[in-house]
């Protein structure tokens, strides 16, 4: 069984729900406290032992790659001013040379199409997928939890969470077999089913570990829900060929593609920071009194 060393990050979206902030800036560069969403995703992947990264980008997304590059002038200025703490934070975001590549998704044809664009990067290796919009607060990084489940099962593993039945038409939903309360056997997948037709309420969130066998299925460019190439449909075709499981991960997910989820993530992550948590609790109390 091959070690999990690669991650694909689809970041070509336009971020229309955050206009006008995302008119000239990538939504994945929006900060939660003091780090952009893309940095949280990369740090989570690195904590799982991942060493190679492929960003699926679009027009105007150059800053996403540059964020992980060396900024010589800025570092020199910080050093001259004795700002060692800020310098250390800057260096934490840097990736080793040759560890990150960017591939253009020239047309918005869906998540499945975005992953297919990374086919040369994936090659014959297992790979993780992280959607930076899904920010997860957990004691053990979510991708590390998936990596451990992959090592245990030797096949596809997706992070799952129960959603209200009336919301199943927003997600990829599992049809489940054996369920031990944490690891769930996947016997079927349906993309955005109507609530009355959903086989369960277990939804896939934006964390995956997939086998390279998914790429040939994506290459057929079959259109699914929304007339897009759906990753869920391609994954469903691997069921029965390789082990396939859903993992009820430990942690709390924030949908940072949504304004309310993004604002809630700001508070939740700030309260985990010893340097600012007391001040955050203080000003939150002011708003509770006024409410």
URGIVEN-V393513 format. One record per pair of residues at least 4 apart in sequence whose C-alpha atoms are under 7 Angstrom apart, sorted by the first residue. I is the first residue (numbers start at 0). J is the second residue. D is the distance in Angstrom with one decimal. If there is no record, write none. Layout:
I_J_D / I_J_D
This chain:
0_153_6.8 / 1_124_7.0 / 3_49_6.5 / 3_125_5.9 / 3_126_6.2 / 3_146_7.0 / 4_48_6.5 / 4_49_4.3 / 4_50_5.4 / 4_51_6.2 / 4_126_6.9 / 5_49_5.6 / 5_50_6.3 / 5_51_4.8 / 5_52_5.9 / 5_126_4.9 / 5_127_6.3 / 6_49_6.7 / 6_51_6.4 / 6_52_5.0 / 6_53_6.3 / 6_126_5.3 / 6_127_4.5 / 6_128_5.6 / 7_52_6.0 / 7_53_4.8 / 7_54_6.0 / 7_127_6.2 / 7_128_4.9 / 7_129_6.6 / 8_53_6.1 / 8_54_4.8 / 8_55_6.1 / 8_128_5.9 / 8_129_5.3 / 8_130_6.1 / 9_54_5.9 / 9_55_4.6 / 9_56_6.8 / 9_113_6.3 / 9_130_6.3 / 10_54_6.5 / 10_55_5.5 / 10_56_5.2 / 11_55_6.0 / 11_56_4.2 / 11_57_4.5 / 11_104_6.7 / 14_21_6.0 / 14_26_5.4 / 17_21_5.9 / 18_22_6.0 / 20_24_6.9 / 21_25_5.8 / 21_26_5.6 / 25_60_5.8 / 27_35_6.5 / 27_36_5.1 / 27_37_5.3 / 27_131_6.6 / 28_35_4.7 / 28_36_5.9 / 28_37_6.3 / 28_63_6.9 / 29_35_5.1 / 29_36_6.2 / 30_34_5.0 / 30_35_3.9 / 30_36_6.0 / 31_35_6.0 / 31_36_6.6 / 31_264_6.9 / 31_265_5.3 / 32_265_5.8 / 32_269_6.3 / 34_38_6.4 / 35_39_6.8 / 36_40_6.5 / 36_131_5.8 / 37_41_6.3 / 37_131_5.7 / 38_42_6.0 / 38_92_6.9 / 39_43_6.1 / 40_44_6.3 / 40_129_6.6 / 40_131_5.6 / 41_45_6.2 / 42_46_6.2 / 43_47_6.7 / 43_140_5.8 / 43_142_6.4 / 44_48_6.9 / 44_49_5.6 / 44_142_6.0 / 45_49_4.9 / 45_50_6.5 / 46_140_7.0 / 46_143_6.6 / 47_142_5.9 / 47_143_4.2 / 47_146_6.6 / 50_98_6.4 / 51_98_4.8 / 51_99_6.0 / 52_98_6.1 / 52_99_4.7 / 52_100_6.4 / 53_99_5.8 / 53_100_4.9 / 53_101_5.6 / 54_100_6.4 / 54_101_4.7 / 54_102_6.2 / 55_101_6.0 / 55_102_5.0 / 55_103_5.7 / 55_104_6.1 / 55_113_6.4 / 56_60_6.1 / 56_101_6.5 / 56_102_6.0 / 56_103_4.9 / 56_104_6.0 / 57_103_5.5 / 57_104_5.8 / 57_105_6.6 / 61_65_6.4 / 62_66_5.9 / 64_68_7.0 / 67_92_5.5 / 67_93_4.4 / 67_94_5.6 / 68_93_5.6 / 68_94_6.7 / 69_93_6.4 / 70_74_6.1 / 71_75_6.1 / 72_76_6.2 / 73_77_6.2 / 74_78_6.1 / 74_86_6.3 / 75_79_6.2 / 76_80_6.3 / 77_81_6.2 / 77_82_5.1 / 77_86_6.1 / 78_82_6.0 / 78_83_6.6 / 82_86_6.2 / 83_87_6.1 / 84_88_6.3 / 85_89_6.2 / 86_90_6.3 / 87_91_6.3 / 88_92_7.0 / 94_98_6.6 / 102_116_7.0 / 102_117_6.9 / 104_113_6.1 / 104_116_6.5 / 108_112_5.8 / 108_227_5.2 / 108_228_6.0 / 109_113_6.4 / 109_227_4.9 / 109_228_5.2 / 109_229_6.1 / 110_114_6.3 / 110_228_6.7 / 110_229_6.0 / 110_230_5.9 / 111_115_6.2 / 111_217_6.3 / 111_228_5.0 / 111_229_4.6 / 111_230_4.0 / 112_116_6.3 / 112_217_6.9 / 112_228_5.5 / 115_214_6.0 / 115_217_6.0 / 115_218_6.6 / 117_121_6.2 / 118_122_6.1 / 118_214_6.5 / 121_126_6.7 / 121_211_6.7 / 122_211_6.9 / 123_211_5.6 / 124_210_6.9 / 124_211_5.8 / 125_209_5.7 / 125_210_4.6 / 125_211_5.6 / 126_208_5.6 / 126_209_5.6 / 126_210_6.6 / 127_207_5.4 / 127_208_4.3 / 127_209_6.3 / 128_206_5.7 / 128_207_5.0 / 128_208_6.4 / 129_205_5.8 / 129_206_5.0 / 129_207_6.8 / 130_205_4.9 / 130_206_6.6 / 132_254_6.0 / 132_255_4.8 / 132_256_5.2 / 133_205_5.8 / 133_252_6.4 / 133_253_5.8 / 133_254_5.1 / 133_255_6.0 / 134_252_5.7 / 134_253_5.2 / 134_254_6.6 / 134_255_6.6 / 135_250_6.3 / 135_251_5.4 / 135_252_4.4 / 135_253_6.2 / 136_250_5.5 / 136_251_5.2 / 136_252_6.5 / 137_249_6.3 / 137_250_4.1 / 137_251_6.4 / 139_143_6.9 / 139_144_6.8 / 140_144_6.5 / 141_145_6.4 / 141_248_6.5 / 142_146_6.1 / 142_206_6.8 / 143_147_6.2 / 144_148_6.4 / 144_248_6.9 / 145_149_6.1 / 145_156_6.4 / 145_208_6.7 / 146_150_6.3 / 147_151_6.3 / 148_152_6.1 / 148_156_6.9 / 149_153_5.2 / 149_154_5.8 / 149_155_6.8 / 149_156_6.2 / 152_242_6.7 / 153_242_6.6 / 154_210_6.6 / 154_241_5.8 / 154_242_4.6 / 154_243_5.7 / 155_208_5.6 / 155_209_4.7 / 155_210_6.0 / 155_242_6.2 / 155_243_4.7 / 155_244_6.3 / 156_207_6.0 / 156_208_5.2 / 156_209_6.6 / 156_243_5.9 / 156_244_4.9 / 156_245_5.5 / 156_246_6.8 / 157_203_6.4 / 157_206_6.1 / 157_207_4.5 / 157_208_6.2 / 157_244_6.5 / 157_245_4.8 / 157_246_6.1 / 158_203_5.8 / 158_204_5.8 / 158_206_5.5 / 158_207_6.4 / 158_245_5.7 / 158_246_4.9 / 158_247_6.2 / 158_248_6.2 / 159_201_6.0 / 159_202_5.2 / 159_203_4.6 / 159_204_5.8 / 159_245_5.8 / 159_246_5.7 / 159_247_5.3 / 159_248_7.0 / 160_201_5.4 / 160_202_5.4 / 160_203_6.7 / 160_247_6.1 / 161_200_5.4 / 161_201_4.5 / 161_202_6.0 / 162_166_6.6 / 162_167_7.0 / 162_200_5.6 / 162_201_6.5 / 162_202_6.5 / 163_200_6.7 / 164_194_5.6 / 164_200_5.8 / 165_194_5.4 / 167_172_6.8 / 167_191_6.0 / 167_192_6.0 / 167_193_6.4 / 167_194_5.6 / 167_197_6.7 / 167_200_6.6 / 168_191_4.0 / 168_192_4.8 / 168_193_5.1 / 168_194_6.5 / 169_191_5.2 / 170_190_6.2 / 170_191_4.8 / 170_202_5.9 / 170_203_6.7 / 171_188_6.8 / 171_189_5.7 / 171_190_4.2 / 171_191_5.4 / 171_202_5.7 / 171_203_5.5 / 171_231_6.4 / 172_188_5.8 / 172_189_5.3 / 172_190_6.2 / 172_191_6.9 / 172_197_6.9 / 172_199_6.7 / 172_200_6.6 / 172_201_5.7 / 172_202_4.7 / 172_203_6.4 / 173_185_6.4 / 173_187_5.9 / 173_188_4.8 / 173_189_6.6 / 173_198_6.7 / 173_199_6.2 / 173_201_5.6 / 173_202_6.4 / 174_185_6.1 / 174_186_5.6 / 174_187_4.5 / 174_188_5.8 / 174_198_5.2 / 174_199_6.0 / 175_183_6.5 / 175_184_5.7 / 175_185_4.9 / 175_186_5.5 / 175_187_6.8 / 176_183_6.9 / 176_184_5.0 / 176_185_6.0 / 176_186_5.9 / 177_183_6.0 / 177_184_5.2 / 178_182_6.1 / 178_183_4.4 / 178_184_6.3 / 179_183_6.6 / 181_246_5.9 / 181_247_5.0 / 182_244_6.5 / 182_245_5.9 / 182_246_4.9 / 182_247_6.4 / 183_244_5.3 / 183_245_4.9 / 183_246_6.3 / 184_243_6.3 / 184_244_4.6 / 184_245_6.4 / 185_243_5.5 / 185_244_5.1 / 185_245_6.4 / 186_238_6.4 / 187_235_6.2 / 188_231_6.7 / 188_235_5.4 / 190_224_6.8 / 190_231_6.1 / 192_196_6.0 / 192_197_5.3 / 193_197_6.1 / 213_217_6.4 / 213_233_6.1 / 213_234_6.2 / 213_237_6.9 / 214_218_6.1 / 215_219_6.9 / 216_233_5.3 / 217_233_5.8 / 220_228_5.9 / 221_228_5.9 / 222_226_5.1 / 222_227_5.0 / 222_228_4.7 / 222_229_6.9 / 223_227_5.5 / 223_228_5.9 / 223_229_5.8 / 229_233_6.9 / 230_234_6.2 / 231_235_6.1 / 232_236_6.7 / 237_241_6.4 / 238_243_6.4 / 253_260_5.4 / 253_261_6.9 / 253_264_6.0 / 254_260_4.9 / 254_261_6.5 / 255_260_5.2 / 255_261_4.2 / 256_261_6.9 / 257_261_6.0 / 258_262_6.2 / 259_263_6.1 / 260_264_6.1 / 261_265_6.5 / 262_266_6.8 / 263_267_6.2 / 264_268_5.9 / 265_269_6.0 / 266_270_6.1 / 267_271_6.7 / 268_272_6.8 / 269_275_6.6 / 269_276_5.9 / 270_276_4.5 / 270_279_6.9 / 271_276_6.6 / 272_276_5.4 / 275_279_6.3 / 276_280_6.2 / 277_281_6.3 / 278_282_6.4 / 279_283_6.1 / 280_284_6.2 / 281_285_6.8 / 282_286_6.7 / 283_287_6.3 / 284_288_6.3 / 285_289_6.5 / 286_290_6.1
